[in-house]
Amino acid sequence: MRIRAIRKRDGREVPYDRAKIVGAVARAEAAAGEPRTGFAEEVAGLVELLLERRFTDPAIARPGIEDIQDQVERALVEMGAASVAKAYILYREKRAQARAALVMREGSSWEKLPGASPVRPVRVEAKDGAPAWSKGRIVAALMSEADLPRASAEEVASRVEARVFASGLRSITTALVRELVDNELVDLGYENALRRHRPIGIPRQDLRRLLLDRRADRSEGSVVSSVAGEILTRYAVEDLLPPSVADLVRAGDLDFEDLANPHLPLSLSIAAEALPAGASSAGKPDAGSAAALLPEIGGLVLRVSRTIAIEGLEPFLAALERSSATAVRGFVAALGGIAAGSGREIEVVLSASRALPSILASLASLDREHGQDALPRFAVDAWTLAHQSGAAGIEADHLVRRGLVVPCWSADGERHAGAGLVRRSSERGAIACGSALILDLPRLARRAGAWREDRLFEAAARHIELGIQGLLALRDFQREARDPEAPRARVGYALAPAGLAEALLVLGDGEQREEQAGRLLAFLVEAAERLGRSQGITLVAAPGCAERAAARFARIDAIEFRVHQPGLFGESPGSSAARSYAGGLESVSEPVLCALLGSLPTGSLRPAAVLADLGAARPEVRELPCLSALGRVERLRGRTRGGMHALYPLPPVLTGALASDESSSDLFTLPVSTVPGFQAES
């Protein structure tokens, strides 16, 4: 007999919800330090089987909460998860104690206070009514939310009750009750309990400003997402990140891209053939199977916080081109509609394709009609893109200038699969970027000083090591909060340097030098790979994933570092507003860009519009200036790849804490690829 309803402790019948069993087991796994993918689902399935065997009579097939919890314990023990079972039992006992505390006599304590008048008790203004004052509710909340023992919780509740009744108030809001509880927690020195109990919210004045700001998008979705994003960001910094890492985030030394969605991966890349519609199509893809991909892509975009990358669309696009002259245009427009409606980015990663001219023509036509905000982005191999000519070349040049087509590169054994995503050559499944660690490079360069690459590299290595601890914390939380309906994916992470252009100006004493640029990015690539591997994660350098944090870093640094020679560092004299740092590879000269890309084995050029600036710097090139600049960059980039190596002494790999320079005298070296002609230093 399938279980359809359960009995609550108060006798009410509610629909059966399997997800609650999964969530309870996942929390027990996290408490025991043994998270396993899919284990909670297996336990829930076994619990359902045990319940169905026990409750076979349709008239009484209503298991109670205690029945379900008993079967969860039994399932955990039978499946050999003793430590998880212990954590679950402890959690169950803790909840039972909190419920017992709630049974305290309500409304009698106020009558026993000295001088209490025989008036009706205080009412609490809650969301769903105004119940009478209950000291027991405070005790139960402190035990369950703040993990306080019962004696301490009763002490706090008694002090709050005395203050409330002494005030003479006839009613009080739940928010004010929480504030009074927090004050007592501070007075009694319960700092850990205060952190767990304190609510996360935003001030009323900030909320009013958001609702009334004429410059902001005040649609329902925008307001809700802005408020939710602010609350989730504070939760991530205060509760998810290690304290030392959270301090660096607040100070502006580093950041993590899109903490407003800490429960979601930053991006996901999946092959079209791996989607049900792509896999189930009989024989070769046709126009119908291509159209069937759209709702599946629409379902995926809400499972990431930023970008969905689709690979292997070439056969589907070719089938659309064969079916109708406008089919490709319709498909691209539909992808753009999904992106615009969801607020996410859609990136199509293309290899060499016969349908490329048709794709470029459709994309350019849609851009002229609707604008780039309503269109997907296409990542195209740089060599293929640079060799487009004729009408396709004109469209490609226009789209690169607009940022709708992005050149990308791949190395032996791996290939570009989207922003911050690198796919191994033999890999076929989905891959995800869980989060991006962002460094404030201009700040590190200013602290190191001009020409002090060794100090800059040392500080960067320390910040990367600490940032990885934050990535590990976010990884654990995302595993706990994982949507069981989301596709299974190998999860990696990205290192995104913010302010590369500004850091090179500081490092070169007011001038960007290609040798320093090559060494700096090559160091970040190597440090990300080595330090990530030491902590058991895949970490790749991905310049261009730091747009949102770059502006924040610039605002903070404008206060901390007062620039006395703004013209020397590329800032406008007399300007009070801080200009945003470069979020990617913009604001650099052509030789510097070639050196940077030569140190990046796999990745993409972000923002692609930088090629328009390089084209404008050569007015003599009138035809296809962006593609001409890309061709020059591609040729020069190939010359700088795999150059010489400079060895820099750095501190040992840290263990998660910010060690001092005197903590050890042992040194290790990181190989740093440089451009040919630079003399290696020891």
C-alpha positions in Angstrom: 0.0 0.0 0.0 1.6 3.3 -1.1 1.9 5.8 1.8 -0.1 9.0 0.8 -0.6 10.7 4.2 0.9 10.7 7.7 -0.3 11.7 11.2 1.2 14.6 13.0 1.8 14.6 16.7 -1.3 16.7 17.2 -3.5 14.2 15.3 -3.7 16.2 12.0 -3.2 14.3 8.8 -0.9 15.8 6.2 0.3 14.6 2.8 3.4 12.4 2.8 6.6 14.2 1.7 9.6 12.0 0.8 11.8 15.1 0.5 11.6 15.6 4.3 13.2 12.2 4.9 15.9 13.0 2.4 16.6 16.4 4.0 16.7 14.9 7.5 19.2 12.2 6.5 21.3 14.7 4.5 21.6 16.9 7.7 22.6 13.8 9.7 25.2 13.0 7.1 26.6 16.5 7.3 26.6 16.4 11.1 28.5 13.1 11.0 30.9 14.5 8.4 30.1 11.7 5.9 28.1 13.2 3.0 27.6 10.7 0.2 25.9 11.4 -3.1 22.5 9.7 -3.4 22.7 8.0 0.0 19.8 10.0 1.5 17.6 9.0 -1.5 18.5 5.4 -0.9 17.5 5.6 2.8 14.2 7.3 1.9 13.4 4.5 -0.5 14.1 1.8 2.1 12.0 3.7 4.7 9.1 3.8 2.2 9.4 0.1 1.6 9.5 -0.7 5.4 6.4 1.6 6.0 4.5 0.0 3.1 5.1 -3.5 4.5 4.0 -2.4 8.0 0.9 -0.3 7.0 -0.9 -2.6 4.6 -4.5 -1.8 5.6 -5.9 1.1 3.5 -8.1 2.1 6.4 -5.2 2.6 8.8 -2.3 3.3 6.4 -1.4 6.5 8.2 2.0 6.2 9.9 2.9 8.7 12.5 5.9 10.9 12.8 7.5 8.6 15.4 6.9 5.6 13.1 8.7 7.3 10.3 11.6 8.3 12.5 11.9 4.8 13.9 12.2 3.4 10.4 14.8 6.0 9.5 17.0 4.9 12.4 16.5 1.2 11.4 17.4 1.9 7.8 20.5 3.8 8.7 21.7 0.9 11.0 20.9 -1.8 8.5 22.8 0.1 5.7 25.9 0.3 7.9 25.8 4.1 8.5 26.3 3.9 12.3 27.8 7.4 12.7 25.0 8.9 10.6 22.4 7.0 12.7 24.0 8.4 15.9 23.8 11.9 14.5 20.2 11.4 13.6 19.3 10.0 17.0 21.0 13.0 18.7 19.1 15.4 16.5 15.8 13.6 17.3 16.5 13.7 21.0 17.3 17.4 20.8 14.0 18.1 19.1 12.2 16.1 21.7 13.7 18.1 24.5 12.6 21.3 22.8 9.1 20.1 22.5 9.1 19.1 26.1 10.2 22.7 27.0 7.2 24.0 25.1 4.8 22.2 27.4 5.6 24.6 30.3 2.7 26.3 31.9 1.9 29.4 29.9 0.5 32.7 31.3 1.1 31.8 35.0 4.6 33.2 35.5 3.6 36.8 34.8 1.1 36.6 37.7 3.8 35.6 40.1 5.9 38.7 39.4 6.1 41.2 42.3 3.5 44.0 41.7 1.9 42.2 38.8 -1.6 43.5 38.1 -4.5 41.2 37.4 -4.7 42.1 33.7 -4.8 39.9 30.7 -1.3 38.6 29.7 0.8 40.1 26.9 -0.1 39.2 23.4 2.6 38.4 20.8 2.0 39.9 17.3 2.9 37.1 15.0 2.4 36.6 11.3 -0.7 34.4 11.7 -2.4 35.9 14.7 -1.7 37.2 18.2 -1.2 34.3 20.6 -0.7 34.8 24.3 2.8 35.2 25.8 4.6 31.9 26.1 7.9 31.6 27.9 8.1 28.0 26.8 8.2 29.0 23.2 11.4 31.1 23.8 13.0 28.1 25.7 12.1 25.7 22.8 13.4 28.1 20.2 16.7 28.6 22.0 17.2 24.9 22.4 16.5 24.1 18.8 17.9 27.2 17.0 20.7 28.3 19.2 21.6 24.8 20.6 21.5 26.0 24.2 21.0 23.5 27.1 17.6 23.7 28.8 18.8 25.4 32.0 20.5 28.2 30.0 17.5 28.6 27.7 15.2 29.0 30.7 17.5 31.6 32.3 17.5 33.7 29.1 13.7 33.3 28.7 13.0 34.3 32.3 15.1 37.5 32.0 13.3 38.4 28.7 9.9 37.7 30.3 10.7 39.9 33.3 11.7 42.8 31.0 8.6 42.4 28.9 6.1 42.4 31.8 8.0 45.2 33.6 7.5 47.4 30.6 3.7 47.3 30.8 3.3 46.5 27.2 0.0 44.8 26.2 1.4 43.5 22.9 4.8 42.9 21.5 6.1 41.8 18.0 8.1 38.7 17.4 10.9 40.8 16.0 11.2 42.7 19.3 11.1 39.5 21.3 14.1 38.3 19.2 15.9 41.5 19.9 15.4 41.2 23.6 16.6 37.6 23.5 19.7 38.6 21.6 20.4 41.3 24.2 20.2 38.7 27.0 22.5 36.4 25.0 25.1 39.2 24.8 24.8 40.0 28.5 25.2 36.3 29.5 28.2 35.8 27.1 26.5 33.3 24.8 28.3 34.5 21.7 27.9 31.2 19.7 24.3 30.9 20.6 23.8 34.6 19.5 25.3 34.0 16.1 23.0 31.0 15.5 19.9 32.7 16.9 20.3 36.2 15.3 18.0 36.6 12.3 19.4 37.8 8.9 17.5 40.7 7.3 17.9 44.1 5.8 17.1 47.5 7.4 13.7 49.0 6.6 15.3 52.1 5.1 17.3 50.0 2.6 14.2 48.1 1.6 12.3 51.4 1.2 15.1 52.8 -0.9 15.1 49.7 -3.1 11.3 49.9 -3.7 11.4 53.6 -4.4 14.6 53.9 -6.5 13.5 55.3 -9.8 16.7 54.1 -11.5 16.3 50.5 -10.5 14.2 47.8 -12.1 11.3 47.6 -9.7 9.5 44.6 -11.2 8.4 42.0 -8.8 11.1 39.6 -9.8 13.8 42.2 -9.5 12.7 43.4 -6.1 12.3 39.8 -4.7 15.7 38.7 -6.2 17.5 41.8 -4.8 16.1 41.3 -1.3 16.7 37.6 -1.4 20.2 38.0 -2.8 21.2 40.5 -0.1 19.9 38.1 2.7 21.6 35.0 1.1 24.8 36.9 0.7 24.9 37.8 4.3 24.0 34.2 5.3 26.9 32.9 3.1 29.4 35.2 4.6 28.3 34.9 8.2 27.4 31.2 8.4 29.0 29.3 5.5 32.5 30.7 5.0 35.2 30.1 7.6 35.6 33.2 9.9 39.1 34.0 8.6 37.9 33.8 5.0 34.8 35.9 5.8 37.0 38.6 7.2 38.9 38.8 3.9 35.7 39.0 2.0 34.4 41.9 4.2 37.8 43.7 3.9 37.8 43.3 0.1 40.9 41.2 -0.3 39.0 38.4 -2.1 35.4 37.5 -3.0 33.3 34.7 -4.4 31.2 35.2 -7.5 27.5 35.3 -6.8 27.2 34.6 -3.1 23.6 35.6 -3.6 23.0 32.0 -4.7 25.3 30.0 -2.5 23.2 26.8 -2.9 23.6 26.8 -6.7 26.6 26.1 -8.9 27.9 29.1 -10.8 27.7 27.4 -14.2 27.0 24.1 -15.8 28.1 22.6 -19.2 26.3 19.7 -20.7 26.3 18.1 -24.2 23.1 18.3 -26.2 23.2 14.6 -26.8 23.3 14.0 -23.0 19.8 15.7 -22.6 16.9 13.3 -22.8 15.6 14.8 -26.1 19.1 14.6 -27.6 19.7 11.1 -26.5 16.3 9.7 -27.4 16.2 11.0 -31.0 16.2 8.1 -33.4 19.1 8.2 -35.8 20.5 11.6 -36.8 19.1 14.7 -35.1 16.3 16.5 -36.9 14.4 19.7 -36.5 11.9 18.1 -34.1 14.6 16.8 -31.8 16.3 20.2 -31.8 13.0 21.9 -30.8 12.6 19.3 -28.0 15.9 20.5 -26.5 14.5 24.0 -25.7 12.2 23.1 -22.7 15.0 20.9 -21.3 17.4 23.8 -21.5 14.8 26.1 -20.0 14.6 23.7 -17.0 18.3 23.7 -16.6 18.9 27.4 -16.4 17.1 27.7 -13.0 19.5 25.1 -11.5 22.5 27.5 -11.9 23.1 31.0 -10.6 24.7 32.4 -13.8 25.5 30.4 -17.0 24.3 27.2 -18.8 26.8 26.1 -21.5 25.5 23.8 -24.2 28.0 21.7 -26.2 27.6 19.6 -29.3 24.7 21.5 -30.8 26.3 21.4 -34.3 24.3 18.4 -35.6 21.0 19.9 -34.4 21.8 23.3 -35.9 22.7 21.6 -39.2 19.4 19.7 -39.2 17.5 23.0 -38.6 19.4 24.6 -41.5 18.4 21.8 -43.8 14.7 22.0 -42.7 14.1 25.7 -43.2 15.9 28.9 -44.0 14.7 30.5 -40.9 14.8 27.5 -38.5 18.2 28.4 -37.1 17.1 32.0 -36.5 14.0 30.7 -34.6 16.1 28.4 -32.5 18.6 31.1 -31.5 15.8 33.5 -30.7 14.2 30.9 -28.5 17.5 30.4 -26.6 17.6 34.2 -26.2 14.1 34.2 -24.8 15.0 31.6 -22.2 18.1 33.6 -21.2 16.2 36.9 -20.9 13.2 35.3 -19.0 15.4 33.5 -16.5 18.0 36.2 -15.9 20.7 33.6 -16.7 23.3 33.5 -19.5 23.2 30.8 -22.2 26.5 30.0 -23.9 26.7 27.7 -26.9 30.2 26.2 -27.4 30.8 25.5 -31.0 33.6 23.6 -32.8 34.1 23.9 -36.5 30.7 23.7 -38.1 29.3 24.1 -41.6 26.3 25.8 -40.0 28.5 28.6 -38.6 27.8 31.1 -41.4 24.0 30.6 -40.9 24.4 30.9 -37.2 26.3 34.1 -37.5 23.8 35.6 -39.9 20.8 34.7 -37.7 22.5 36.0 -34.6 23.5 39.3 -36.2 20.0 39.8 -37.6 18.4 39.2 -34.2 20.9 41.5 -32.5 20.0 44.4 -34.8 16.3 43.8 -34.1 16.2 43.0 -30.4 19.6 43.8 -28.9 22.2 41.7 -27.2 20.4 41.4 -23.9 17.9 39.0 -25.4 20.4 36.7 -27.1 22.6 33.8 -26.2 26.4 33.9 -26.5 28.4 31.7 -28.8 32.0 30.5 -28.0 33.8 29.7 -31.3 37.3 28.4 -31.8 39.6 31.4 -32.3 41.4 30.0 -35.4 38.1 29.2 -37.0 36.7 32.6 -36.2 39.7 34.5 -37.4 39.5 32.9 -40.8 35.9 33.9 -41.5 35.6 36.0 -44.7 33.0 37.5 -46.9 29.5 37.9 -45.5 30.2 35.5 -42.6 33.3 37.6 -41.8 31.3 40.8 -41.7 28.8 39.3 -39.4 31.4 37.7 -37.2 33.3 41.0 -36.8 30.1 42.7 -35.8 29.2 40.0 -33.2 32.6 40.0 -31.7 32.4 43.7 -31.2 29.0 43.3 -29.5 30.3 40.5 -27.3 27.9 37.9 -28.6 30.6 35.8 -30.1 33.6 34.9 -27.9 36.9 33.5 -29.2 38.1 30.4 -27.2 41.2 28.2 -27.1 41.9 24.7 -26.1 45.0 22.7 -25.2 46.1 19.1 -25.7 43.9 16.8 -23.6 41.3 19.4 -22.7 39.0 21.9 -24.2 37.0 25.0 -23.3 33.5 24.2 -22.2 32.2 27.5 -21.0 33.2 30.3 -18.6 35.4 28.7 -15.9 34.8 25.2 -17.3 37.5 22.9 -18.8 36.5 19.6 -20.2 38.9 16.7 -20.3 39.3 15.1 -23.7 37.8 11.7 -22.6 35.0 13.3 -20.5 31.4 13.0 -21.7 29.2 13.8 -18.7 28.1 17.2 -17.4 30.6 19.4 -15.6 29.9 22.3 -13.3 31.7 25.3 -11.8 30.7 25.4 -8.2 32.0 28.9 -7.6 34.7 31.4 -8.6 37.3 32.7 -6.2 38.2 36.3 -7.1 41.4 38.1 -6.0 41.8 41.8 -5.7 45.0 42.0 -7.7 45.5 45.8 -7.6 45.4 45.7 -3.8 48.0 42.9 -3.7 50.2 44.8 -6.2 50.0 48.0 -4.2 51.0 46.2 -1.0 53.8 44.5 -2.8 55.1 47.6 -4.6 56.5 48.2 -8.1 58.8 45.6 -9.5 58.2 43.3 -6.5 56.8 40.3 -8.3 58.1 37.9 -5.6 56.0 39.6 -2.9 53.0 39.8 -5.1 53.2 36.1 -6.0 53.7 35.1 -2.4 50.7 37.1 -1.2 48.6 35.8 -4.1 49.5 32.2 -3.2 48.4 32.8 0.4 45.1 34.3 -0.6 44.5 31.5 -3.0 45.1 28.9 -0.3 42.7 30.7 2.1 40.2 31.2 -0.7 40.2 27.5 -1.4 39.0 26.9 2.2 36.0 29.1 1.3 35.4 27.1 -1.9 35.5 23.9 0.2 32.8 25.3 2.6 30.6 26.3 -0.4 31.1 22.8 -1.9 29.9 21.1 1.3 26.9 23.3 1.5 26.0 22.8 -2.2 26.2 19.0 -1.7 23.8 19.3 1.2 21.4 21.5 -0.7 21.7 19.7 -4.0 18.6 19.4 -6.0 18.0 15.6 -6.7 16.5 16.5 -10.1 19.6 18.3 -11.2 22.0 16.4 -13.6 25.0 14.8 -11.9 28.1 16.6 -12.8 31.8 16.7 -12.0 32.3 19.9 -10.1 35.3 22.2 -10.5 36.1 25.7 -9.5 37.5 28.9 -11.1 40.1 31.4 -10.0 39.2 34.8 -11.4 41.7 37.7 -11.0 40.0 41.1 -10.9 41.9 44.2 -12.0 44.6 42.5 -14.1 45.2 45.7 -16.1 45.4 47.9 -13.0 47.7 45.5 -11.2 50.1 45.5 -14.1 50.2 49.3 -14.0 51.2 49.2 -10.3 53.7 46.3 -10.8 55.3 48.1 -13.8 55.5 51.5 -12.1 52.9 53.0 -14.3 53.5 51.0 -17.5 52.0 47.6 -18.5 54.8 45.3 -19.6 54.2 42.1 -21.5 56.9 40.1 -19.7 55.3 40.9 -16.3 51.8 40.1 -17.7 52.9 36.7 -19.0 54.6 35.8 -15.7 51.7 37.0 -13.6 48.9 35.1 -15.4 51.2 32.0 -15.8 51.8 32.0 -12.1 48.1 32.2 -11.3 47.4 29.3 -13.7 50.0 27.2 -12.1 49.2 28.2 -8.5 45.5 27.5 -9.1 46.2 24.0 -10.5 48.8 23.1 -7.8 47.1 24.5 -4.7 43.7 23.2 -5.8 45.1 19.7 -6.3 46.6 19.8 -2.8 43.1 20.3 -1.4 41.4 17.8 -3.6 39.6 20.1 -6.0 40.0 21.2 -9.6 40.8 24.9 -9.8 41.4 26.6 -13.1 42.3 30.2 -13.8 39.5 32.0 -15.7 40.0 35.7 -16.4 36.7 37.2 -17.2 34.5 35.8 -14.4 35.1 38.8 -12.1 32.8 41.5 -13.4 30.6 41.9 -10.4 33.4 41.8 -7.8 35.7 44.2 -9.7 33.4 47.2 -9.1 33.2 46.4 -5.4 37.0 46.0 -5.1 37.4 49.4 -6.8 35.1 51.2 -4.4 36.8 49.7 -1.3 40.3 50.4 -2.6 39.4 54.0 -3.5 39.0 54.6 0.2 42.0 52.5 1.4 44.5 53.6 -1.2 44.4 57.3 -2.0 46.0 57.8 -5.4 48.2 60.9 -5.5 49.1 60.5 -9.2 45.9 59.4 -10.8 47.1 59.9 -14.3 50.0 57.5 -13.7 47.6 54.7 -12.7 45.0 55.3 -15.4 42.5 57.2 -13.3 40.9 60.5 -14.1 42.3 63.4 -12.1 39.6 65.1 -9.9 37.1 62.3 -10.3 35.5 61.4 -7.0 33.8 58.2 -8.2 35.9 55.1 -8.3 36.1 53.5 -11.7 35.6 49.8 -11.8 38.6 47.6 -12.1 38.9 45.4 -15.2 36.8 42.3 -14.8 38.6 40.4 -17.5 41.3 41.0 -20.1 40.2 44.5 -21.1 42.2 47.7 -20.9 45.5 46.2 -22.1 47.6 46.7 -25.2 47.9 44.1 -27.9 51.4 42.8 -26.9 50.2 42.5 -23.3 47.0 40.7 -24.3 49.1 38.3 -26.4 51.3 37.6 -23.4 48.3 37.0 -21.1 46.6 34.6 -23.6 49.9 32.9 -24.2 50.0 31.9 -20.5 46.4 30.6 -20.6 46.4 27.1 -22.1 42.6 26.8 -22.2 40.0 29.6 -21.9 38.3 32.4 -23.8 38.8 36.0 -24.5 36.5 38.0 -22.1 35.3 40.5 -22.8 35.6 39.8 -26.6 34.9 43.5 -27.2 38.6 44.2 -26.3 39.3 43.2 -29.9 37.3 46.3 -31.0 39.7 48.5 -29.0 42.7 46.8 -30.6 41.1 47.3 -34.0 40.5 51.0 -33.3 44.2 51.4 -32.4 45.0 50.5 -36.0 42.9 52.8 -38.2 44.8 51.6 -41.3 43.0 48.3 -41.0 39.6 49.1 -42.4 38.1 45.7 -43.2 37.1 43.4 -40.4 39.2 45.2 -37.7 38.1 42.8 -34.9 38.9 39.6 -36.8 42.2 41.2 -38.0 43.1 41.9 -34.4 42.1 38.4 -33.5 44.3 37.0 -36.2 47.3 38.9 -34.9 46.6 37.9 -31.4 46.3 34.2 -32.4 49.7 34.3 -34.2 51.5 36.1 -31.4 49.8 34.0 -28.7 51.2 30.9 -30.3 54.7 32.3 -30.1 54.5 32.9 -26.4 53.0 29.5 -25.4 55.3 27.2 -23.5 58.1 29.7 -23.2 60.8 29.8 -20.6 60.3 29.2 -16.8 61.1 31.5 -14.0 61.4 30.0 -10.5 60.3 32.0 -7.5 60.7 30.9 -3.9 57.4 30.8 -2.1 56.3 29.7 1.4 55.1 26.1 1.9 51.5 25.3 1.0 49.4 26.5 3.9 46.9 24.4 5.8 44.0 26.8 5.8 45.3 29.4 8.3 47.2 32.6 7.4 50.7 31.6 8.4 53.3 34.3 9.1 56.5 34.7 7.1 58.5 33.4 10.0 56.5 30.2 10.5 58.9 28.1 8.4 62.1 28.5 6.4 61.3 25.7 4.0 60.7 26.8 0.4 59.2 25.4 -2.7 59.1 26.7 -6.2 56.3 27.2 -8.8 57.3 27.1 -12.5 56.1 30.2 -14.2 55.8 30.3 -18.0 57.1 33.5 -19.5 57.6 35.0 -23.0 60.7 34.1 -24.9 63.6 36.4 -24.3 63.1 37.0 -20.6 66.0 36.0 -18.4 65.0 33.4 -15.7 65.5 34.6 -12.1 66.5 32.4 -9.2 
